[in-house]
Amino acid sequence: MRNGGQIPYNHNGAIVETKPLVYECGPTCKCPASCYNRVSQHGIKFQFEIFKTKSTGWGVRSLNSIPSGSFICEYAGELLEDREAEKRTGKDEYLFDIGNKYSDSSLWDDLSTLIHDSRSSFRQVVPECGFTIDAARFGNMGRFINHSCSPNLYAQNVLYDHDDKRIPHIMFFAAENIPPLQELTYHYNYMIDQVHDENGDIRKKVCCCGSSKCTGRLY
């Protein structure tokens, strides 16, 4: 049964249980458009601002207080097969590997208690690979959300308009209560020394997130 027979959101639109894949009501459901299992489809509810940060380029922050579990936005972009994405080596600043970047359970261990009950089942999932989202040419505000080693957002796989688990929507949710004007961040989940250039050489990039838990390198 999808979602284990339970709706993953409460009546306030906050996600209360994260899963490797969340199913929302879709076009074949008989429920009304106002159904609270259509949270991400209801769109952005907060006022966001794209601003220039001191050390990490453009960033995103909210002008409102954001309660933990709230939907932020989708990571939108060009959908590519992995073969095409691999050709864009060196131009991969906005690539998001579907099903890969959040398969590392160590990232979930540091998120808020909001999601701690789902960790054990998440570790058992071996995601299918094959697709990447590239937000370099086409995208929304999600492309401006920076990395942090202590993120206040996390990505959630969501399906509602089709049943292909290889191509979920990537939705960002608040991992904690976020005060106004605090920068929004998520963990990019790069693996150190696992990013290569077109010649096969290891690429390195310094992390400037400023977190007390910063590893010093983005990759």
Residue, then its C-alpha position, 0 to 999 in steps of 0.5 A: m500500500r502506498n505510503g504505508g497506508q498513511i498520509p505523510y502530511n498533517h492538515n497544516g501541510a507539514i510532512v510528518e513522516t519522510k520516506p524514500l518515496v512519497y506518493e501524493c494524490g494525483p490526477t486519477c484520485k477522486c479527492p478534491a484539489s484541496c486534499y492535504n495529500r497534494v502539498s507540493q502541488h499547491g505550490i510555494k506558500f512563503q515569500f522567498e528572496i534571492f540574495k548575494t551571500k558573502s562567500t557562496g554566490w547567490g543564495v535563497r532566504s525567506l522573509n517569513s518564519i518557516p515551520s519544520g516540515s513545510f514544503i519549500c519548492e521543487y528542484a526544477g530543471e532539464l531532465l537528462e538520461d545519465r549518458e547525456a549528463e556525463k557529457r556535461t562534465g565540467k559544467d555540472e554545477y547544477l546537476f542533481d542525480i535523481g535517486n543517488k544524492y540522498s541514498d547516503s543515510s549518514l546525511w539523514d542522521d544529522l537531520s531533525t527528529l522530524i525524520h528519525d523514524s524513517r532511517s532504518s527503512f531508508r537504508q534498505v533502499v537501493p535506488e535505480c539510477g538513470f536520470t539527472i536534473d540539470a538546472a543550468r539552462f532551465g530552473n527555478m529558485g531551487r537552483f540558487i539554494n546553497h550547500s551546507c554541512s549543517p542544512n536546514l532543508y532536505a530533499q524528498n522524492v515525490l510522485y503524483d503525476h506518473d508511476d515511474k519511480r526512476i523519475p521522482h520530483i525532487m521536493f525540498f522541505a524544512a528540516e527544522n523551524i527556520p526564522p526569517l532571513q536565515e539562508l536556506t541550505y541543503h546537503y549536496n551529498y558529494m563524495i570527497d575525491q569522487v568528482h572528476d573532470e573531463n580528463g579523469d582527474i579528481r576535482k576539488k572544491v572548498c566548502c565555504c558554508g561556515s558551519s561548525k561541522c564543515t568538512g572543508r571541502l564540497y568535493 
